[in-house]
Amino acid sequence: METLLKKLVDANAISGFEDNIREVIKKEISGHVNGFRVDKVGNLIARKGSGKPIIMLVGHMDVLGLMVKYIDDKGFIRFEMVGGWDERVLPGQKVRIHGSKGSLVGVIGSKAIHLQDRKEEKLPYKAKDLFIDVGASDRKEVEKAGVGVGDYITRYSEFNKLLGSKVTAAGFDNRVGCSVLIEATKQLKKFKGTLYTVWTVQEETGLVGVRGSVFGVNPDVVLAVDVGLPGDSPETKPEESDVKLGKGPVLTLKDALSFINPEVKKWVLDAAKKLKMDMQYSVMSGGAAEGSMPAIIREGIPAGSLEVPNRYMHTPVEVVDINDMKQTVKLVVECVKTADNYF
């Protein structure tokens, strides 16, 4: 799974510009599904099997990014954030600007610490005060390189192995979930019903893709796969999150928008019990995942979310454990195989 995850991370695509990652996923699932299509907003929808129940697995393709907003006369680029950034991690990052003539490397600059007064030193940076430096002398040089307003910008990230089975890169939210769904779809051979695996667009900018895709597929049950927030690093208190890396998948019981459907909860926990798999739980007051939306689509569709623990989410150095991903694949496969007993 490590090779697959790296391949997806390396596909440059952010919210609203998911073409690259969608093409990679198409190649991965080709030959493993009965067919697939791309809907009007860009969601990739694969179908496998036939009959009832209709099961929908969903995970978002998009990641955080930036967009070119303004190029000043000296060639410095102002940008807009795409998705829920922690602005404190922006200064000092390398980025890739994807213009009409290919990608261009830039750096997010800020006022040097040596030139800041005491008041400035204590203030966190805001995106509106930052800029991207591509080494240009003026605006014309930037435009000649193919960069213009509206071009999307990705984080310049390297995929690295850490100790044990842990890896780090930017964009694990949610290339991890995409990888889990690809592998689960490949492994599923015999099951009752119809499986729709959906890789969605624009989750980071308002849970956009899942809404129309759920309405169109009209499934009997939806299981979303995303990443979740562990509490096993020094800056997080156990009471904020008791989730740990390396301890397996997480079942979301509550987020800012919804509670898990009781029948979905029983379905997932029964599958975990059958596999003799320990389960972790997430109860969150902030944030929401794609499993929150189906309850308000059509007449209401039962849904829930599985998460893979992911440290330092929405930064360039996210960390996951490959073994957690493998366990989540096993659980998703078992859930699909037993769905006809519940829905």
Summary of the structure (lengths in Angstrom):
residues: 343
radius of gyration: 20.8
end to end distance: 30.1
largest distance: 68.0
contacts: 1216
relative contact order: 0.19
helix: 30%
strand: 29%
